[in-house]
Amino acid sequence: MDYRQRALKILPWVCARCAREFSGKKLRQLTVHHKDHDYRNNPADGSNWELLCIYCHDDEHSRRDVAQAYGKPTVGRRQPLSTYKPFADLENLLKPKK
């Protein structure tokens, strides 16, 4: 029995990302994704697997490819993505007027 058959036996037939359910002929659209990206790491309890539909699986791997292409993020203090704070003065706006 290969790891896909084992995964289909122990995991629910639901994509772990988009939550679509699969059965019958559409079950072939459900793939086994290795959480640590090592296809050789196949523990019998399935702890390194998650079932993803083919679309979410492709998306997962393309995200990883993009991240590798742009390198690792710098370590240290992160700059905020935006300095705009839409609710900064909300407390004062909500106070009753005197």
C-alpha positions in Angstrom: 0.0 0.0 0.0 1.5 3.4 -1.0 1.3 6.5 1.1 -1.6 8.0 -0.9 -3.7 4.9 -0.2 -2.8 5.0 3.5 -3.5 8.8 3.7 -7.0 8.2 2.1 -7.7 5.5 4.7 -6.8 7.6 7.8 -7.6 11.2 6.7 -11.0 12.7 5.9 -11.6 13.2 2.1 -11.6 17.0 2.5 -9.1 19.5 1.2 -7.2 20.8 4.2 -7.1 24.3 2.7 -10.4 25.0 0.8 -12.5 22.4 2.7 -14.0 21.0 -0.4 -15.2 17.4 0.0 -14.4 14.6 -2.4 -15.8 11.3 -3.3 -16.3 8.9 -6.2 -14.5 9.8 -9.4 -13.5 13.2 -8.0 -11.4 11.6 -5.3 -8.5 11.5 -7.8 -8.4 15.3 -7.5 -7.3 14.9 -3.9 -3.5 14.7 -3.5 -1.3 14.0 -0.6 0.9 17.0 0.5 3.9 16.4 2.7 3.9 19.2 5.3 7.7 19.2 5.5 8.0 19.0 1.7 10.0 15.8 2.0 8.2 13.1 0.0 10.4 10.4 1.6 9.1 11.3 5.1 6.0 9.0 5.3 5.3 8.1 9.0 2.6 5.4 9.4 0.4 7.7 11.5 0.2 10.3 8.6 1.5 13.1 10.8 3.4 14.6 7.8 0.5 14.4 5.4 -2.4 16.6 4.5 -4.9 16.0 1.7 -5.1 18.9 -0.7 -7.1 19.3 -3.9 -5.0 19.7 -7.0 -5.6 23.4 -7.1 -4.5 24.1 -3.4 -1.6 21.7 -3.9 -0.3 23.6 -6.9 -0.8 26.9 -5.0 1.2 25.5 -2.0 4.1 24.5 -4.2 4.1 27.7 -6.3 4.2 29.8 -3.1 7.2 27.8 -1.9 8.9 28.3 -5.3 8.3 32.1 -5.1 9.6 32.3 -1.6 12.8 30.4 -2.5 13.3 32.6 -5.6 13.2 35.8 -3.5 15.3 34.4 -0.7 14.6 34.2 3.0 13.2 37.2 4.9 15.7 39.2 6.8 15.9 38.4 10.5 15.3 41.2 13.0 12.7 43.9 13.4 10.1 44.0 10.8 8.8 47.2 9.4 5.1 47.6 9.3 3.5 47.1 5.9 1.5 50.3 6.3 1.7 53.3 8.7 -1.9 54.2 8.2 -4.0 53.6 11.2 -7.7 53.9 10.4 -9.0 53.6 14.0 -6.3 55.7 15.6 -8.7 58.5 16.8 -11.8 56.2 17.2 -11.8 56.5 21.0 -12.0 60.3 20.9 -14.7 60.2 18.2 -16.9 57.9 20.3 -16.6 59.9 23.5 -19.7 61.9 24.3 -19.4 65.6 23.5 -19.4 67.9 26.5 
